[in-house]
């Protein structure tokens, strides 16, 4: 009885493969307000509320000097949404300013990596009350190719309702700060302010005492060590007012004191050193009191402070790499089985090393599929007869953790060998293996059989 000689699996790919795609599809959602009743009658204020709408307006953007190009006059598409469209006087309303389509883009040929853009801006409040709301966004963006369009982004801020009636919200000026190799700004201003109204809210009189104190910042962002101007109104005349930085709900060590004039107004400056700062408040008394204060107005620390005399500022960068794989061979020899007995022809996949050096939020997936095994005289062992038991190990220190695919048939349709999930920060090195077993029918014609197992990394 002659044994069937070792079946051979040949790998069809080159020793190194670049990732053919990324599974990351980042999208910044644009909300729409819907007012619905649960069977009851809507109030007059609710009946007048309408959903926010995106608006287009001409914008004048000034690229950084290093770009060496003139100002850009284009069109911005933006939308304003709120967390409460029917507030009472005294309520705090959170405003989200989404720039759906910026007027400016990357002005240079150098691609910009992910998560280096910090947007700031203002929302114009009109109608029953007037104000300018400072809004800021997170340092998060998709990669931008050279000379490519800037992606959509969202910014948030808050204001206190001080008067009943119809209050309109319009997009205002915005700035895109990039922290890559150097700190650069692309400010965009509304060419013919105000921009069209994107959202209207209806405020009702809550009947309580209203704190009308308000503040306005001279800038929505700055480097650590920069001083920002804070202008206040409707504070107690002659009162000592504390200006303070906030990191979330916590007050930072950055403070300054000013005195309100006879009208309750003031203008002062506070130096912001804490890089965790998210906003600035002003208040009367020894500690923050929402009934005797104003804010927080959003503020973001974007970079370092001034370079002291005799010092030198050092800049470096971390370049995003690629997603690739390396395998330690392209041939697998499975064990022989006997004619008339058949059974499992076993072996092990040649180890695959996956290297994810992209530095973004995208995970990866390594899949495989196999052809039929062909032998002498056109004999065939079906692709579905090959099964694998995957294994995956993660190199210590890698941001991602590798997960092995399920044990089972590979087949011509394919199966997952290993993967990592999408996350805020991903990457690392991973080794992937699998035990292989080809179920050979008992009376398969003797001879050598081979198939091609193709691995795809995305």
Secondary structure, 3 states (H helix, E strand, C coil): CCEECCCEEEECCCCEEECCCCCCCCCCCCCCCCCCCCCCCCCHHHHHCCCCCCEEEEEEEECCHHHCCCCEEEEEEEEEEECCCCCECCCEEEEEEEEEECCCECCCCCCECCCCEEEEEEEEEEECCCEEEEEECCCCCCCECCCCECCCEEEEEEEECCCCEEEEEEEEEEEEEEECCCEEEEEEEECCCCCCEEEEEEEECCCCCCCCCEEEECCCEECCCEEEEEEEECCCCCCEEEEEEEECCEEEEEEEEEECCCCCCEEEEEEECCCCCCEEEEEECCCCCHHHEEEEEECEECCCCCCCCCCCCCCCCCCCCCEEEEECCCEEECCCEECCCCEEEEEECCCEEEEECCCCCCCEEEEEEECCEECHHHCEECHHHEEEEEEEEECCCCCCCCEECCCEECCCCCEEEEEECCCCCCCEEEEEEEEEEEEECCCCCCCCCEEEEEEEEC
